[in-house]
Amino acid sequence: MDAITFRFLMSLAASQNLEMYLMDVVTAYLYGSLENEIYMKIPEGLKMPEDLKSKAKEICSVRLQRSLYGLKQSGRMWYNRLSEYLLSKDYVNNAICPCVFIKKSSSGFVIIAVYVDDLNMIGTQKEIDDARTHMKEEFEMKDLGKTKFCLGLQIEHFQDGIFVHQSNYTKRVLKRFYMDKATPLSTPMVNRSLDVEKDPFRPCEDNEEVLGPEVPYMSAIGGLMYLANCTRPDIAFATNLLARYSSSPTRRHWNGIKHIFRYLQGSIDLGLFYPKNSKCVLVGFADAGYLSDPHKARSQTGYVFTIGGTAVSWRSQKQTLVATSSNYAETIALHEACRECVAPVYDSSHTRIKWNDHRERANKNI
């Protein structure tokens, strides 16, 4: 399950006033059965059979019957085991996201979203209770109650909606890079100059010094990208812009990183709020910045999709093609947005999945 799917399910839970519960599978990988023959050295403390006690442990080995943590195929074996059990309980596996299982009954429905050993259950109360019961019958489970923390996201349930944020993670990142006491700023980046030679985000010049490994540039980019991809679309463009110079960053680029940190210092508690009883309608916006990167003659693609007025999917990246006009750049951005929104969505009665092909409509508009 990816972050986009999880955000969509949270927006669905808020708009339809559904329940959300989280369960954790204890030692999940040990439930998977191996399909191949794998042998390992005899671990310390394991008692040897009577007929092998006379032989040295170094020449003996044991064959694994179950997957262990550390094996490359353990995750796949656990998924096969879980999927086989859920399908036997009349769940339907989603064709687009294989980690989503759906079951409908006469009184409601339940959606189980799987992330390794974490199972998020979204649906009506009775169906969720039934799902929790039969999961406990098959596996050793930890019932964590209502979902409050998952995939590094903090989830707060209010009477009027669901608030998703990463304030704790943001504080840890700021403290890690010694920016937790910095003066806050109101914007994630400085204004760019129209003069190419004065652009603070221009590539490294011949007379400039490249930062050494003592400056954690790539580590800072990784921390910011996690925020930008999960709950902070407001820093997506600035982070994408500075990530281009990870191979040869300069002091100018590092100052841009610190500028984002100072912006986060003043907006630690920002996040995504999904209001209850809102219309579950997907609305998309796409735009392009023509020659946003004048040094490489490339434009910028940006799009965002909202449900109930709150973002569930967004992207900001440099285009791979050289657009010869602003109209060409806009067409490329629209194409990328159409690729994102071609996906199955639930109909209003939640009885089945139907396809909305927005690409055909977009082609007609073009």
N, C-alpha and C positions, 0 to 999 in steps of 0.2 A: 504494500500500500504506500503510495507516495503522498506528498504533502497536499497536492491539489485535490486528490480524492478525499483526504481527510477533511479538508476545509469545506468541500462540497457537502459531505455528510453532516458536518456541524451546521452548515446553513440550512440543510434539510430538516435537521432536528429542531432548529430554532423556529423555522417558518411553519412547520407542521405540529409544533408543540410536542415533540417526541422525547423519550427518555434516552439517556446515554450512560452506559455502564462499562467498566473496564475490568477485565480478568487477566490474570497472569498464569501461564502454565509452568509448573515447577519442573526443572530439568527436562525441557521440551525435547531436546535433541535425542535423549535416551529412548524416546518412544519410537523412533524410526528404525525400521529393519533394513539391513544392508542387502543390496542386490548383487554385489560383487564379493569375491573372496578377498578378505583383507586380514593379514596376520600382523601381530605386534609382539614385541619382546615381553617376556614375563615380568610384570611389575613387582617391585619390592613388597614383601608382606603377603603375597599370594602363596598359599600352600600347594605344594606339588602333589600330584596323585601318588599313591603308594608304589605303583610300578615304574614311576619315573624319578623317584627320590634319589636313586643311585646316579643319575645323570646330571651333568652341570646345567644350570639354568641358561647359560649362554648359548647352548645348542638347541634349546627348546623355544617354542613360540606358541601363542594362543590365537585362535581364530575368533574374530569379532562377529557376534550375532546382531548387535545393535550399533547404531551410529553413536559416536562419541564427539564431544566438543573438541574441535581442532581438525576434524576430517573435512575435506573440501566438499564432500557430498552430504554432510550432515543436515544442512539446511533444506536441501531438496528432499531428503528422506523424511524429515519431519513434516514438510508440507504435504507430501504424498499421503502420509499417515493421517493427518488432520483432514485433508480434502476427502479421502475415502470415507472417513467417519461422518463428516457433515453431509456428503452426498447420500449416504445411507439413511440419513434423517430427513430426506426430502428437501434439502437445501439446493438452490440453483447457483452454479458458479458463474460469475459475471465474465463474459467473453472478452471485454476490454481490460478489466483489472482482475486477474486471476485470484487475487487475495481478498476479494469481496464475495461473500456468500449471502444469498437472499432466500428467505422462507416466508410464505404467506399462508395465512389461515383465514377462516371465516370471520374472525374477530379482529384481525390486525396483521402485522408483519414484523419481522426482525431482520436487520442487516448486521452481519458479522464481518468486520474489517480486521484483517490479520496483519500484524507486523511482527515477524519472528515469533516470539512467545507471548506477545500482547494481543489480546482480543477485545476490540471495541464493539459493543453491541448497541445498536441504535434501532429504536422501534417503539411499539406499544408495550405497556408494562407487562401484561400477561404473557406475551410471546417472549419477552426478554427473560422473565422468570423461568419459563419452560426451557429456554436455551441454557440458562445458567445451571439448571438442574441436570440436564442430560450431559453437559460438559463435565460437571463434577463426577458423574457416574463413570465416565470413561477415562478421565485424566485427573491427576492431582493438581488442583487449581487453587489460586489465591484470589478471593473475591475482594476487589479493591473498591467496590461501591461505585458511585457516580464518577465519571471520568473527570479528573482534575489535573492530570499531568500525563502527557503522552507525546512521544517523538520530540521531546525537548520543549514542548509547548505547555504553557500554563493556561488552564481553562477554568473560568469562573462562571458559575450559573447564577443569573439574576432573574427576577420576576419578569423583566421585559426583554430578556435575550441572553445570549452567550457571548462572553468576552474572551478573546484569545490573545495572549501576549507572551513576551519573553523577557520580562523585566529582570528576573534573576540571572538569566544568561547574559543580558546586556551589562549588568553590574559586574559580573565575573570577567567579561571581556575588557571592560574599562579598567578594572583593577589589574588585570594581567599586563596591560600595556601602560600602566601608571598614568591613566587619564581619568581616574575616578574623582579627582579634585580639580579638573580643568574647568575653565570658564565656559559656560554653555553658549552655543550659537543657535541662531534661528533658522539657518538653511544648511543643507548637507554639503554644499560646495560653493566656491566663489564664482562670481560672474566671469565668463570667458570673454576674452577680447576678440574682436573681429579681425585684428591684426594677427596673422599667423605667427609672426616672430615674437609676439608678446603673449601668446597663449600659454598659461601656466601648465597646461596638460600636454604640451608638445613633447615629442620623443626626446631621448637623451641626445645632446649635441656633442660634437667632437671635443669641445673644451670643458665638458662637464664631467664630474667624478661620479662613477657608479657606486651606489651603496654596497657595502660588503655584507657578509653573512651575519655580522653582529647586529644588524638592523633587521628585525623580524618582519620584513615586508610581506612575504608570502603568507606567513602565519596570520598576520592582520587581515589580509585579503580573504583568507579562508573563513575567519570568524565573522567578517562582515557579509560574506556571501551567504552564510547560513541564516543570518538575520534577514537579508534581502529576499531570500527564497521562501521563507516561512511566514513571517508576519510583518515585515517592513518594506513594502513596495516603494516607500518614499526615498529609500537610499539605493534602489536598484540601479538607476542610471549612473550615479556617482561611483558606485562600487564596480560596475562593469567597465567604466572608463578607466579607472585606476588599475584594474586587473590586467589591462593590456600591456602594462610595463613591468610585469613581474620578473621578466628576465633581465632587465637593465633599469632598475628604478634609480631615480636621482632624489636629491633633497627636495625638489619641488613636488615630486609625487608623494614623498613621505609626508610633507606638509598637508597634502590633500587628504591622506589617510587620517591624520590627526584632526583635520577639519570635520570629517565625518564623526569621529569619536566625540568631538566637542558638541556636535549636533545631537548625538545620542545621549550625551550627558544631560541635555536639557529636555529630552523627550523619552526618558526611560520607560514611562508607563504607557506609551502609545501602543496600540494593537488594533485588532479587528473585532468589531462588534456586530454580531448577527442578531437582528431584532426578531422577536417572536411574532407569529401571526402575520409575517410579511408575505408578499406575493413571491412565489418560487418561480421567478421568470429570469432567464438568462439574458443578460444584456452585455454586449461587447463594444469596446471602443478601440480603434487602431489609428496610429499616427506615425509619421516618419519625419525625421530631422534631416533635411537635405544637406549633404556635405557636412554632417556633424563632426566628421574627422577630416578636416581639410588636408592633413598631412598625408593621408593615404587615399584621398578622394573617395571616401566611403560615407554612406548615410547611416542613420540610426533607425532601427525598428522598435516600436513600442506598442504594446497592446495590454488591455486589461479586460477581464470578464467579471461581472458582478451578478450576484443573486440577492435580491432584496435590498439592493443598494450597497452591498459590501463585497469587496473583492474576494474572489476565490482562485483566480488564475491571472498571472501577469508575466510580462517579459520585457526586457530592454537589452538589446544587443546590437552590435555593429553588423550591418549587412555584408554578406559575402560577395555580392556583385557590385560593380561600379554603376551607379545609377546616373544616366546622362541628363536627367531632368527631375524636377520635383515630382512630376506626375509619375514617372517611372519608380521613384523611391516610394511614393504612396502605394503604388500597385504591389510592390514587393512586400510592404508592411501588411497590406490587406490580405495577400496570399498567405502569409505566416499566421495571421489571425484566423483565417478560415480553416487552416489545417488544425489549429488548436480546438476550434469549436465543433468540428465534425466528430460527434461522440454520442453514445446512447444516453438518454435522459428518461426519468420516470414520468409516467403519465399521472394525471391528478388522482386517479383511484388507486395507484400503487399496485395494480394487478399484473402489470407486465412492463417490459421495457420496449420503448419504441425509438426509432432512429429519426433524428433531425439532421438533415443534410444541409447545413448552411452554406456549404461550398457551392452548390448549384445555384442558390439564390445570389451569392456573391458574384458568380460568373455572369449571371444575367445583368446585374447592376453594372459590372465593368463594361 
